[in-house]
Amino acid sequence: MAFSLLLATGPALVACSDESSDDTAAASSPAGSAAATSSAVPDAGTSTSTESAEAGDSSTGGSSTPVDLATVILGPDDAPAGFTWVDTSGSQADAETLAAMSELIDMLTFSPASCQEQMRSLADPDAAAGQGGVSATYTSDTDEGAALLVAVGPKSEGDPHACDNATATGTVGGVEMNMVMTSTDLGLSIDGATNVVSTRTETTVSAQGQSQTSTQSTVIGEVNGVWFSASSQGDVDQDVLEALAQKQADRLQG
């Protein structure tokens, strides 16, 4: 899924680039890159108490009662063992990281082309600013490369499978790059959720005889007309990700 890809490619692209600016480098940290993907499936921007979603707008039917997303998103007390909730509200890092990643995406040529369009839409800072979802980020207490992101909100536009298996080539900072993205189905199920899709994406970026691989696993689903996602970056046990997704689904069920 493109949701997984945006998080996975950030650290890999930055690690292989000779000209990583301060803004671009922010994408290589778990908190920064996880926050950057808060514009994906579902759409999730900066958390505020006024944001809501209309439940029942999907094809599954249900109530049309607005849901206060700020009250249903997981919080600090929901952090899995060994992880700590990170407060990313009120920070400009998200928009700066998205802008830097958008520049990187434009330097590459993707196959299929629909993957590049999906990536551009996810990394658009202006679009992300008004997407009306909320997210929570958790970083590992022992592994700086591991992080978890959970988000709730309306479903994003575009084909979520556009980048399941794709390639990209181009020149970044004067360096020729080649990127290969491969996704596999995890086959996870979340009780009480419909339209569940779970994917593991491996992204390998090669440049100057070296390569960097990033791994991202994502679970998305729908509960009472509200979409949720849970994703992991780095070395995170699949059971931890599945449990976090289940906890968010349970919260949406009330």
Buried (B, 14 or more C-beta within 10 A) or exposed (E): BBBBBBBBBBBBBBBBBEEBEEBBBBBBBBBBBBBBBBBBBBBBBBBEEEBBBBBBBBEEEBEEEEBEBBEBBBEEEBBBEBBEBBEBEEBEBBBBBBBBBBBBBEBBEBEBEBBBBBBBBBBBBEBBBEBBBBBBBBBBEEBEBBBBBBBBBBBBEBBBBBBBBBBBBBEBBEEEBBBBBEBEEBEBEBEEBBEBBBBBBBBBBBBEEEBBBBBBBBBBBBBBBBBBBBBBBBEBEBEBBBBBBBBBBBBBEE
